[in-house]
Each structure stands twice: as C-alpha cells, then as structure tokens.
C-alpha cells in the first residue's frame, strides 16, 4: 500500500475514529464524572452541616455542665430530704421550682427541665408551650432500660434523639433529650437525675439552610439517623420516625467516616451521601435526585458534540492542506532512497522551505554522505583485518624459526641427548598444535603452555641468554584469549630487547590478573627498550597498510608483530579493550593487555 492510502487510513483510524470514540466515551462517562463531582460537593456540605450540629450539641453540653453544679439544680434536690409535712418546706419547694426557670432562658432550644430526686420527688420547669412533652414518673424512669445506662455514665450526659425512645421522650413534638446524674458538690454522692429536653427547630434550620428554599423542588434533602437506621429528623418532615431500610438497600447508618454512591432511594434514582457525626453513632445523610443533577450534563454533552464537530473539520483541513504536502516530500525522499539502494551514492534531494521537510532532505543528504564515508572506512578496516590475518599466518610458522629448531634437534641427536630431544620435540609439537588450532580463541592455559614452549625452545637456542617468570592464577584458566597473543610479544623481547646482553641478564615476566569485569595481562622485560620513533610507529597513527614490501619482510625487526597483536585485539574485542605499551630506552618494555572475561566451551 502506498503512503497516501496509508495516511488516509491512519487519518481515519487515529483521528476520526478516536474523536468520535472520545465523544461517545465522554458522554458515557459524564455521569460518573458528575457523580464524583457532586460526591465531593456533598462531602463538603455534609462536613459543614455536621460541624454546625456538633457545635450546637457541644454548646448544650457545656450549658448542662454548668447547670448540674448550679444552685438551681443542687438546692431542689437537697430539699427533697426535708420532711414533706412542714409548710415551710413546701414553700421552699415552690421557690426552688421558680428558680429552675432560669435554666429555660439560658438557651432558646431548652424546652423542659425535670429533676428527679432519689426519693421520687420531681421538680420541673417548662415553657408555656402546649406541645411540650409531659414527663413520666420516677418509678417509670427507674424501670426503663436507659436508667442503668445513665447511672453507669456517672454524671456524663446521655443523649436521646427524636423518636428513639418514644415511651420516654414522647413523639409530638420531637425533641432531643439529655439525661445525666446530678452529684452533690460537697459529698459527690448522687442527688438525682436531670432530664433536659431541647427543641429541634434549630437543627432543622441547619439542615434546611443547605437545601433548595422551595421544599417541593427536586433538590437535596437531609436526614439525621441513629445507629439502627431510624430517621430522627428529616429536613422535609416526611420520613421522621421511619426506618431508612424501607427506602434503600444500602445501610448508611454503618458509615465510619464518609460514603457516597448512586442508588435507588424511595424508588428514585438518587445520589446518597452519608457522614458520621461522631455522637451516639448518629449519621448525617443527604439525598439528591439524580435528575436534578444532570441538567448541567445536557449542556456538557452539547459542548462535547460541538467540540467534536469542530475537531473533525479541523482534522480534515489539516489532512488536505498539510499532510498531503508532507506526504509528497516523503515520497520524493523514498524514491531517492531506492536509487541509493542500487548503489548510487551521489544522489541528493533538493528541498525548499523552512519546515521539517527541509530538515528531512538535509538529513537524507547527510546520511548518504555518511554512508559513503562508512563504506570507505569499512573497506579500509577490512584491508587492515586482512593484513592482520596475513601477519598472523606469518606468525604461526616462521620458516627460519622452524629450521633453527630442527637444526637444534639434529645437533642433540648427534650428541645422543635423547631426553632433550624428546623435550624439544614436545615443545615444538605444542607450538605447531596451537598455531594450527581451528578456533580463533583458545583457553588461557593453552596460550600459557604455548608461550612456555616457545620460551623453552628459545632458551636452548640462545644458550640461556634470558630467564622468564609466569604468574598465572588457577582461576584464570577458565577464561579464553585470542590465540597467539603472547608469543609475538615475548618474541619481540628476545630478538630486540636483549641485544648486547650477556647470558642470564635478560628477564621476561608474564603476569595475569583476574578482575571483576576483565582480565589484565602484563608482559614485561628488562631489555634495552624502544625509542620514540618506534613507539610512534606502533601507535594508532601508524597504518600497516602503508608499509612497503621491504618493511613487510623486515616486520619482525621493526616490531610489526606487536602491531599485529594490537590490531587483532582491537578488531576482535572492540575499542574498549586492547593493548598499551610503556617503554623507554635503557629501561625495558612493559605491555599491558586488557580483554573481557569470556568462558569457552569444553575448557
């Protein structure tokens, strides 16, 4: 398929279809986004309402704390211990009840205050409200299940919500009731029970303050539930006294902190959010019909549709006026690349303008030039490799070395030195076996044995001119090395390093060190060293391909065996490894070789 049909297919697949899919996806997921949004708003609202309600009850707690130690409460309960047949006592009872009325004016929510003495006497004070609840007798209170809870709290307030204990607190009107033990300030003994009832209007006003002023509109409604799911207060007074389980399958009364989800409430699809008030297990609940929230979604969907249409039109114009021009430039470059594939490296692409198509053309031209340079470099590198391989073949078997060794064996035979003949033949056999080894890499142990055989043969030929030391740890034997790496180096030391030395003065050392990432091999001698010109010829600036024919024949005298080893190491292991030479006239030569760790099979 050509580029233009591909671009059209990509345009439809990657732009048109995704944009349509995005519109559908946005429409489908808009409700979940709205649910999350309004859930967060409901959490903020419920926390605000809950904070106001908790502040209201803390205020009443503080008011009650002051009342239980006041004379208005303490004095009437102490009077209950006086004889009832004394007329002065009755007068004092009447006066104490009048003074209790001060409690009613401490807060507008206070509706009724009842004091129960231990002997059953009852003192009360209430507002002139015909709907105010009439208290029960002390004997009935003692038989009630909450009485033991009040005694166990030992003076702490026990709150009862509307409709929770109808036999105790009444139903009409619904009131919040607080019960607590009153203790004597002097002896701390129980004087009696104080029951205070508070109007719910202020709490209901807090709930209504956050809902739609029109009670009939489909806005949010707020409820206060107890831990059993009883609706104690409804901002619309519709579900008061009913169980929330009758209207939803969820159990918001079990909310630990805050929860919000979309569900059916009283048969209406709604967003139900619940918030724990941290007081008697009471839960604040909000219910918002989902239809009242999705009015905004209609406009949102309209905006999505409009944006999708505009985006599609823009994409079409973009494809017509821009993508086609870019496609033409790319097709032009592709045609030129096909010519380059045929070997025409003088092809160039001309381009006009200031955009990325010009950069593409310039990059293509630079790439073609770079390819030409790389091909030339590869050719030169191949020539160097071929030359190194040729020198390797020369290093494998040097005719004069082989002839001299055979002459030495012949001389030993003439002297009837059978043991030395066996040793020389074994050393020569080891040299030939390693030189003709089919693999390019051999084990460190084989390479060390090869160079040891070479040194032993040379020691016999040069009549103990030098000695040698081999320091190779056992752990190095499990790794491999490029074959014939060490022999050319020690050969250079013997032939050139010990020129003019007397017998026994020369010393060749070979040390192998195993490091975490690589192997380090050091070949050193105490010979005459190399001058600056020789080191320069061995450096990277010296190319063996520039040698004359005479230099190739005299390579052994000019250290070309060392250069051959360096080229082979660099070509085989890469630029990060190789050989470094340190030498100075009169101070010997040290060659450091670094190669990577590699384990050969069958070592």
C-alpha positions as CSV (number, residue, x, y, z in Angstrom):
1,X,0.0,0.0,0.0
2,X,1.3,3.4,-1.0
3,X,1.9,6.2,1.5
4,X,-1.1,8.3,0.7
5,X,-3.7,5.5,1.2
6,X,-1.8,4.6,4.4
7,X,-2.0,8.2,5.6
8,X,-5.7,8.3,4.8
9,X,-6.3,5.1,6.7
10,X,-4.2,6.3,9.6
11,X,-6.2,9.6,9.5
12,X,-9.4,7.8,9.8
13,X,-8.2,5.2,12.3
14,X,-6.1,7.6,14.5
15,X,-8.1,10.8,14.3
16,X,-11.7,10.4,13.0
17,X,-12.5,7.2,14.9
18,X,-10.7,8.3,18.2
19,X,-12.5,11.7,18.1
20,X,-15.9,10.0,17.6
21,X,-15.0,7.5,20.3
22,X,-13.9,10.3,22.6
23,X,-17.3,12.0,22.2
24,X,-19.1,8.7,22.9
25,X,-16.8,8.0,25.8
26,X,-17.2,11.4,27.2
27,X,-21.0,11.2,27.0
28,X,-21.0,7.7,28.6
29,X,-18.6,8.7,31.4
30,X,-20.1,12.2,32.1
31,X,-22.4,10.7,34.6
32,X,-19.6,9.1,36.5
33,X,-17.7,12.4,36.5
34,X,-20.8,14.2,37.7
35,X,-21.2,11.6,40.4
36,X,-17.6,12.2,41.6
37,X,-18.0,15.9,41.4
38,X,-21.3,16.1,43.4
39,X,-20.0,13.4,45.8
40,X,-17.1,15.8,46.6
41,X,-19.5,18.7,46.9
42,X,-21.8,16.7,49.2
43,X,-18.9,15.8,51.4
44,X,-18.0,19.4,51.8
45,X,-21.7,20.3,52.5
46,X,-22.2,17.5,55.0
47,X,-19.0,18.4,56.9
48,X,-20.2,22.0,57.1
49,X,-23.6,20.9,58.4
50,X,-22.1,18.3,60.7
51,X,-19.8,20.9,62.1
52,X,-22.7,23.2,62.9
53,X,-24.7,20.4,64.5
54,X,-21.7,19.2,66.6
55,X,-21.1,22.8,67.7
56,X,-24.7,23.1,68.7
57,X,-24.6,19.9,70.9
58,X,-21.2,20.9,72.4
59,X,-22.8,24.2,73.4
60,X,-25.6,22.3,75.1
61,X,-23.2,20.0,76.8
62,X,-21.3,23.0,78.3
63,X,-24.6,24.6,79.3
64,X,-25.7,21.4,81.1
65,X,-22.2,21.1,82.8
66,X,-22.8,24.5,84.3
67,X,-26.4,23.7,85.3
68,X,-25.7,20.5,87.3
69,X,-23.4,22.4,89.7
70,X,-25.6,25.5,89.9
71,X,-27.9,26.3,92.9
72,X,-30.9,26.0,90.6
73,X,-30.3,22.2,90.4
74,X,-28.4,21.4,93.6
75,X,-30.8,23.2,96.0
76,X,-34.1,21.5,94.9
77,X,-32.5,18.0,95.1
78,X,-31.2,18.7,98.6
79,X,-34.7,20.0,99.7
80,X,-36.1,16.5,98.9
81,X,-34.5,15.2,102.0
82,X,-36.6,17.5,104.3
83,X,-40.0,16.4,105.8
84,X,-42.9,17.0,103.5
85,X,-45.4,17.8,106.3
86,X,-43.6,21.0,107.1
87,X,-45.3,24.0,105.5
88,X,-42.1,25.9,105.2
89,X,-40.7,23.0,103.1
90,X,-43.5,23.3,100.6
91,X,-42.8,27.0,100.3
92,X,-39.2,26.3,99.6
93,X,-40.1,23.6,97.1
94,X,-42.2,26.1,95.2
95,X,-39.5,28.7,95.3
96,X,-36.9,26.2,94.0
97,X,-39.0,25.4,91.0
98,X,-39.4,29.1,90.2
99,X,-35.6,29.5,90.3
100,X,-35.3,26.5,88.0
101,X,-37.0,28.6,85.3
102,X,-33.7,30.5,84.8
103,X,-32.4,27.4,83.0
104,X,-35.0,27.9,80.3
105,X,-33.6,31.3,79.4
106,X,-30.0,30.2,79.1
107,X,-30.6,28.9,75.5
108,X,-33.6,29.2,73.2
109,X,-33.6,25.5,72.4
110,X,-34.2,24.5,76.1
111,X,-37.9,23.3,76.3
112,X,-38.3,21.3,79.5
113,X,-36.1,20.6,82.6
114,X,-37.1,17.8,85.1
115,X,-35.2,16.9,88.3
116,X,-35.8,13.5,89.9
117,X,-34.7,13.2,93.5
118,X,-33.7,9.9,94.9
119,X,-36.9,9.7,97.0
120,X,-39.0,10.0,93.8
121,X,-39.8,13.7,94.1
122,X,-39.9,15.6,90.9
123,X,-39.1,19.2,90.2
124,X,-39.8,20.7,86.8
125,X,-39.7,23.9,84.8
126,X,-41.0,24.4,81.2
127,X,-42.0,27.0,78.7
128,X,-45.6,28.0,78.1
129,X,-45.9,25.7,75.1
130,X,-48.9,23.4,74.8
131,X,-47.0,21.0,72.7
132,X,-44.3,20.5,75.4
133,X,-43.8,16.9,76.5
134,X,-45.1,15.8,79.9
135,X,-42.5,13.8,81.9
136,X,-43.0,10.3,83.3
137,X,-42.8,9.4,86.9
138,X,-39.5,8.5,88.6
139,X,-40.7,4.9,89.2
140,X,-41.3,4.5,85.4
141,X,-38.0,6.0,84.8
142,X,-36.2,3.5,87.0
143,X,-37.9,0.6,85.2
144,X,-36.7,1.9,81.8
145,X,-33.7,0.3,80.1
146,X,-31.9,3.6,79.8
147,X,-31.8,4.2,83.5
148,X,-29.0,1.8,84.1
149,X,-27.0,3.4,81.2
150,X,-27.4,6.9,82.9
151,X,-26.3,5.6,86.2
152,X,-23.3,3.8,84.6
153,X,-22.1,7.0,82.9
154,X,-21.8,8.6,86.4
155,X,-22.6,12.2,85.5
156,X,-21.8,12.2,81.8
157,X,-24.7,13.2,79.6
158,X,-26.7,10.6,77.7
159,X,-28.3,11.9,74.5
160,X,-31.5,10.5,73.1
161,X,-32.7,11.6,69.6
162,X,-36.2,12.2,68.5
163,X,-38.3,9.0,68.0
164,X,-35.6,6.9,69.6
165,X,-37.4,6.3,72.9
166,X,-40.9,7.3,72.3
167,X,-42.2,5.9,75.6
168,X,-39.7,8.1,77.4
169,X,-39.3,11.3,75.4
170,X,-42.6,11.4,73.5
171,X,-43.4,12.0,69.9
172,X,-45.2,15.3,69.4
173,X,-43.2,17.5,69.2
174,X,-40.0,15.5,68.5
175,X,-37.3,16.7,71.0
176,X,-33.7,15.9,71.8
177,X,-33.4,14.6,75.3
178,X,-30.4,14.7,77.6
179,X,-30.2,12.6,80.8
180,X,-27.5,12.7,83.4
181,X,-26.8,12.0,87.0
182,X,-26.5,15.1,89.4
183,X,-23.9,14.7,92.1
184,X,-23.6,16.6,95.4
185,X,-20.8,19.2,95.1
186,X,-19.8,18.5,98.7
187,X,-20.0,14.7,99.1
188,X,-20.0,13.7,95.4
189,X,-22.9,11.4,96.2
190,X,-25.8,11.0,93.7
191,X,-28.5,13.6,94.3
192,X,-30.8,12.5,91.5
193,X,-31.4,12.6,87.7
194,X,-31.7,15.7,85.5
195,X,-33.6,15.3,82.2
196,X,-33.4,18.3,79.8
197,X,-35.3,18.4,76.5
198,X,-34.3,20.6,73.6
199,X,-36.3,21.8,70.6
200,X,-35.3,20.5,67.2
201,X,-36.1,23.7,65.3
202,X,-32.5,25.0,65.3
203,X,-31.1,21.7,64.0
204,X,-33.8,21.5,61.3
205,X,-32.9,25.1,60.3
206,X,-29.3,24.0,59.9
207,X,-30.5,21.2,57.5
208,X,-32.8,23.5,55.5
209,X,-30.1,26.2,55.2
210,X,-28.3,23.9,52.7
211,X,-31.3,22.8,50.6
212,X,-33.4,24.4,47.9
213,X,-35.7,27.0,49.5
214,X,-38.6,25.5,47.6
215,X,-39.5,22.4,49.5
216,X,-41.3,20.9,46.6
217,X,-38.4,21.3,44.2
218,X,-36.3,18.1,43.4
219,X,-33.3,19.3,45.4
220,X,-31.2,17.8,48.2
221,X,-32.9,16.6,51.4
222,X,-31.1,15.9,54.7
223,X,-31.7,13.4,57.4
224,X,-30.2,12.5,60.8
225,X,-30.2,8.8,61.5
226,X,-29.3,6.8,64.6
227,X,-27.1,3.7,64.6
228,X,-30.1,1.5,63.9
229,X,-31.2,3.4,60.8
230,X,-34.1,5.3,62.4
231,X,-34.8,8.7,60.8
232,X,-34.7,11.0,63.8
233,X,-35.0,14.2,61.7
234,X,-36.0,14.9,58.1
235,X,-35.5,18.4,56.7
236,X,-38.9,18.0,54.9
237,X,-40.6,16.2,57.9
238,X,-41.7,13.4,55.7
239,X,-39.7,10.4,56.9
240,X,-39.5,11.3,60.6
241,X,-39.7,8.2,62.8
242,X,-39.3,5.8,59.9
243,X,-36.5,3.3,59.2
244,X,-34.2,4.2,56.4
245,X,-34.1,0.5,55.4
246,X,-37.6,0.9,54.0
247,X,-36.3,3.3,51.3
248,X,-32.9,2.0,50.2
249,X,-31.0,-1.3,50.1
250,X,-27.9,0.5,51.4
251,X,-27.1,0.8,55.2
252,X,-25.8,4.4,55.6
253,X,-26.1,4.0,59.4
254,X,-22.9,1.9,59.3
255,X,-20.8,4.7,57.7
256,X,-17.5,5.1,59.5
257,X,-16.4,8.5,58.1
258,X,-17.9,9.4,54.7
259,X,-19.5,7.4,51.9
260,X,-21.3,8.4,48.7
261,X,-22.9,6.4,45.9
262,X,-25.6,6.4,43.3
263,X,-28.6,4.2,44.2
264,X,-32.4,4.0,44.4
265,X,-33.9,5.9,47.3
266,X,-37.7,5.5,47.8
267,X,-37.8,4.4,44.1
268,X,-36.0,7.4,42.8
269,X,-32.5,7.3,41.2
270,X,-30.5,9.4,43.7
271,X,-27.0,10.3,44.9
272,X,-26.9,9.3,48.6
273,X,-24.1,10.6,50.8
274,X,-23.6,9.8,54.5
275,X,-21.3,11.4,57.1
276,X,-20.6,10.2,60.6
277,X,-21.3,12.8,63.3
278,X,-19.2,11.1,66.0
279,X,-22.0,11.5,68.6
280,X,-24.0,8.5,69.7
281,X,-23.4,6.8,66.3
282,X,-25.6,9.4,64.6
283,X,-25.2,9.8,60.8
284,X,-26.0,12.8,58.7
285,X,-27.5,11.8,55.3
286,X,-28.1,13.7,52.1
287,X,-30.3,12.5,49.2
288,X,-30.2,14.3,45.8
289,X,-32.4,13.1,42.9
290,X,-30.1,12.3,40.0
291,X,-32.4,14.2,37.5
292,X,-31.7,17.4,39.4
293,X,-28.0,17.0,38.9
294,X,-28.0,16.0,35.2
295,X,-29.5,19.3,34.0
296,X,-25.9,20.5,33.7
297,X,-25.0,17.4,31.8
298,X,-27.1,18.3,28.9
299,X,-25.1,21.5,28.2
300,X,-22.0,19.5,28.8
301,X,-22.9,17.0,26.1
302,X,-23.8,19.8,23.7
303,X,-20.4,21.3,24.2
304,X,-18.8,17.9,23.6
305,X,-20.7,17.5,20.3
306,X,-19.8,21.0,19.2
307,X,-16.1,20.4,20.0
308,X,-16.1,17.1,18.2
309,X,-17.6,18.5,15.0
310,X,-15.1,21.4,15.1
311,X,-12.3,19.0,15.7
312,X,-13.3,16.8,12.8
313,X,-13.5,19.8,10.4
314,X,-10.0,21.0,11.6
315,X,-8.6,17.5,11.1
316,X,-10.0,17.3,7.5
317,X,-8.5,20.7,6.7
318,X,-5.2,19.6,8.3
319,X,-5.1,16.4,6.2
320,X,-5.9,18.3,2.9
321,X,-3.5,21.2,3.2
322,X,-0.7,19.9,5.3
323,X,-0.4,16.1,5.4
324,X,-0.6,15.8,1.6
325,X,2.3,18.2,1.1
326,X,4.4,16.4,3.7
327,X,3.5,13.1,2.0
328,X,4.8,14.4,-1.3
329,X,8.1,15.3,0.3
330,X,8.4,11.9,1.9
331,X,7.6,10.1,-1.3
332,X,10.3,12.1,-3.0
333,X,12.8,11.1,-0.4
334,X,11.7,7.4,-0.7
335,X,12.3,7.4,-4.5
336,X,15.8,8.8,-4.0
337,X,16.4,6.2,-1.3
338,X,15.6,3.4,-3.8
339,X,18.3,4.8,-6.1
340,X,20.7,4.8,-3.1
341,X,19.8,1.1,-2.5
342,X,21.0,0.4,-6.1
343,X,24.5,1.9,-5.2
344,X,24.1,5.5,-6.5
345,X,25.7,7.3,-3.6
346,X,25.9,10.6,-5.5
347,X,22.1,11.1,-5.2
348,X,20.9,14.3,-3.4
349,X,17.5,15.7,-2.5
350,X,16.7,19.3,-3.1
351,X,14.1,21.0,-0.9
352,X,12.7,24.4,-0.3
353,X,11.0,26.0,2.7
354,X,11.7,26.3,6.4
355,X,9.8,23.4,7.9
356,X,10.8,19.8,8.9
357,X,10.6,18.5,5.3
358,X,13.8,20.6,4.5
359,X,15.4,19.0,7.6
360,X,14.4,15.6,6.3
361,X,16.0,16.3,2.9
362,X,19.2,17.7,4.5
363,X,19.3,14.7,6.9
364,X,18.9,12.3,3.9
365,X,21.8,14.1,2.1
366,X,23.9,13.9,5.2
367,X,23.0,10.2,5.6
368,X,24.1,9.4,2.1
369,X,27.4,11.2,2.6
370,X,27.9,9.4,5.9
371,X,27.1,6.1,4.3
372,X,29.8,6.7,1.7
373,X,32.3,7.6,4.4
374,X,31.4,4.5,6.4
375,X,31.7,2.2,3.4
376,X,35.2,3.7,2.7
377,X,36.1,3.2,6.3
378,X,34.8,-0.4,6.3
379,X,36.9,-1.1,3.2
380,X,40.0,0.3,4.9
381,X,39.2,-1.7,8.1
382,X,38.7,-4.8,6.0
383,X,42.1,-4.2,4.5
384,X,43.6,-3.8,7.9
385,X,42.0,-7.0,9.1
386,X,43.1,-8.9,6.1
387,X,46.6,-7.6,6.6
388,X,46.5,-8.6,10.3
389,X,45.3,-12.1,9.3
390,X,48.2,-12.4,6.9
391,X,50.7,-11.4,9.6
392,X,49.0,-14.0,11.8
393,X,49.6,-16.6,9.2
394,X,53.2,-15.5,9.0
395,X,53.5,-15.6,12.8
396,X,52.1,-19.1,13.0
397,X,55.1,-20.8,11.5
398,X,58.2,-18.8,10.7
399,X,60.4,-20.9,8.4
400,X,63.7,-19.8,9.9
401,X,62.5,-20.5,13.4
402,X,61.3,-23.9,12.4
403,X,64.6,-24.6,10.6
404,X,66.7,-23.5,13.5
405,X,64.6,-25.6,15.9
406,X,65.1,-28.7,13.7
407,X,68.8,-28.0,13.4
408,X,69.0,-27.8,17.2
409,X,67.2,-31.2,17.4
410,X,69.6,-32.6,14.9
411,X,72.5,-31.4,17.0
412,X,71.1,-33.0,20.1
413,X,70.6,-36.3,18.2
414,X,74.3,-36.1,17.1
415,X,75.2,-35.7,20.8
416,X,72.9,-38.6,21.7
417,X,70.8,-36.4,24.0
418,X,67.6,-38.4,23.9
419,X,65.9,-36.7,26.8
420,X,66.5,-33.2,25.4
421,X,65.3,-34.4,22.0
422,X,62.1,-35.6,23.5
423,X,61.6,-32.3,25.3
424,X,62.3,-30.2,22.2
425,X,60.0,-32.2,20.0
426,X,57.3,-32.0,22.6
427,X,57.7,-28.2,22.8
428,X,57.7,-27.9,19.0
429,X,54.6,-30.1,18.8
430,X,52.8,-27.9,21.3
431,X,53.8,-24.8,19.2
432,X,52.5,-26.3,16.0
433,X,49.3,-27.6,17.6
434,X,48.4,-24.2,19.0
435,X,49.3,-22.4,15.8
436,X,47.1,-24.6,13.7
437,X,44.2,-24.7,16.2
438,X,40.9,-24.3,14.3
439,X,39.4,-21.9,16.8
440,X,40.3,-18.2,16.9
441,X,40.1,-18.2,20.7
442,X,41.8,-20.7,23.0
443,X,42.0,-21.2,26.7
444,X,44.4,-19.1,28.9
445,X,46.0,-22.4,29.9
446,X,46.7,-23.4,26.3
447,X,48.1,-19.9,25.5
448,X,50.4,-20.0,28.5
449,X,51.6,-23.5,27.6
450,X,52.2,-22.3,24.0
451,X,54.3,-19.4,25.1
452,X,56.2,-21.6,27.7
453,X,57.1,-24.0,24.9
454,X,58.3,-21.1,22.8
455,X,60.4,-19.7,25.6
456,X,62.0,-23.1,26.4
457,X,63.0,-23.6,22.7
458,X,64.4,-20.1,22.5
459,X,66.3,-20.6,25.8
460,X,68.1,-23.6,24.2
461,X,68.8,-21.7,21.0
462,X,70.2,-18.6,22.7
463,X,72.1,-20.6,25.3
464,X,70.4,-19.3,28.4
465,X,70.5,-15.6,27.4
466,X,67.4,-14.9,29.4
467,X,65.1,-16.3,32.0
468,X,61.3,-16.0,32.4
469,X,58.6,-15.9,35.0
470,X,55.0,-16.9,34.7
471,X,52.5,-15.8,37.3
472,X,49.0,-17.1,36.3
473,X,46.4,-17.9,38.9
474,X,44.3,-21.0,38.6
475,X,41.0,-19.1,38.3
476,X,42.3,-17.5,35.0
477,X,42.4,-20.9,33.3
478,X,38.5,-21.0,32.9
479,X,38.6,-18.0,30.5
480,X,39.7,-17.7,26.9
481,X,42.0,-15.4,24.9
482,X,42.7,-14.7,21.3
483,X,45.3,-17.3,20.2
484,X,48.9,-16.3,19.5
485,X,48.6,-13.1,21.6
486,X,51.6,-13.6,24.0
487,X,54.1,-15.3,21.7
488,X,54.7,-12.3,19.3
489,X,55.3,-10.1,22.4
490,X,58.0,-12.3,24.0
491,X,59.5,-12.9,20.6
492,X,60.0,-9.1,20.2
493,X,61.6,-9.0,23.7
494,X,64.0,-11.9,22.8
495,X,65.0,-10.6,19.4
496,X,65.3,-6.9,20.1
497,X,65.1,-6.3,23.9
498,X,68.2,-8.3,24.9
499,X,70.5,-7.2,22.1
500,X,74.0,-6.9,23.7
501,X,73.0,-8.6,26.9
502,X,75.2,-11.4,28.4
503,X,73.8,-14.8,29.4
504,X,71.3,-14.8,32.2
505,X,70.8,-11.0,32.2
506,X,67.5,-11.0,30.4
507,X,64.2,-11.5,32.2
508,X,60.8,-11.8,30.8
509,X,57.7,-11.7,33.1
510,X,54.1,-12.6,32.3
511,X,51.5,-11.8,34.9
512,X,47.8,-12.5,34.6
513,X,45.3,-10.8,36.9
514,X,41.6,-11.6,37.1
515,X,39.5,-8.5,37.8
516,X,35.7,-8.3,38.3
517,X,34.9,-7.3,34.7
518,X,38.0,-8.3,32.7
519,X,41.4,-9.9,32.6
520,X,44.7,-7.9,32.8
521,X,47.8,-9.5,31.2
522,X,51.2,-7.7,31.7
523,X,54.3,-8.8,29.6
524,X,57.5,-7.1,30.7
525,X,61.2,-7.4,30.1
526,X,64.3,-5.6,31.3
527,X,65.7,-5.1,27.8
528,X,67.0,-2.1,26.0
529,X,63.5,-0.6,25.5
530,X,62.2,1.3,22.5
531,X,62.8,4.8,21.3
532,X,60.2,7.5,20.5
533,X,60.2,6.7,16.7
534,X,59.4,3.0,17.3
535,X,56.6,3.8,19.7
536,X,55.1,6.3,17.3
537,X,55.1,3.7,14.5
538,X,53.3,1.3,16.9
539,X,50.7,4.0,17.9
540,X,47.3,4.3,16.3
541,X,48.6,6.8,13.8
542,X,50.7,4.2,12.1
543,X,48.9,2.2,9.4
544,X,50.4,-1.1,8.4
545,X,48.7,-0.8,5.1
546,X,51.2,1.9,4.2
547,X,54.3,-0.3,4.7
548,X,56.5,-1.0,1.7
549,X,57.3,-4.5,0.6
550,X,60.7,-4.4,2.3
551,X,59.0,-3.3,5.6
552,X,56.7,-6.3,5.4
553,X,59.7,-8.6,5.1
554,X,61.5,-6.8,7.9
555,X,58.4,-6.6,10.1
556,X,60.0,-8.8,12.7
557,X,62.8,-6.3,13.2
558,X,60.6,-3.3,13.4
559,X,58.1,-4.6,15.9
560,X,55.3,-5.3,13.5
561,X,54.4,-8.5,15.4
562,X,53.4,-6.2,18.3
563,X,51.3,-4.0,16.0
564,X,49.7,-7.1,14.6
565,X,48.6,-8.3,18.1
566,X,47.2,-4.8,18.8
567,X,45.1,-4.8,15.6
568,X,43.8,-8.2,16.3
569,X,42.8,-7.4,19.9
570,X,41.1,-4.2,18.9
571,X,39.2,-5.8,15.9
572,X,38.2,-8.9,17.9
573,X,37.2,-7.3,21.3
574,X,36.3,-3.8,20.3
575,X,37.5,-0.3,21.1
576,X,37.1,-0.7,24.9
577,X,39.8,-3.3,25.0
578,X,43.3,-3.8,23.6
579,X,47.0,-3.2,24.4
580,X,49.1,-0.4,25.9
581,X,52.9,-0.2,25.6
582,X,55.1,1.6,28.0
583,X,58.8,1.7,27.1
584,X,61.9,3.9,27.3
585,X,65.4,3.3,26.1
586,X,67.5,1.6,28.7
587,X,64.5,0.8,31.0
588,X,62.9,-2.2,29.3
589,X,59.4,-2.6,28.0
590,X,56.0,-3.3,29.6
591,X,53.0,-4.3,27.6
592,X,49.5,-4.2,29.3
593,X,46.7,-6.1,27.7
594,X,43.0,-5.8,28.8
595,X,40.5,-8.3,27.5
596,X,36.9,-9.1,28.6
597,X,36.1,-12.2,30.6
598,X,34.7,-15.0,28.3
599,X,34.4,-18.7,29.0
600,X,35.0,-21.1,26.2
601,X,33.1,-24.4,25.8
602,X,35.0,-27.5,26.8
603,X,37.8,-25.8,28.7
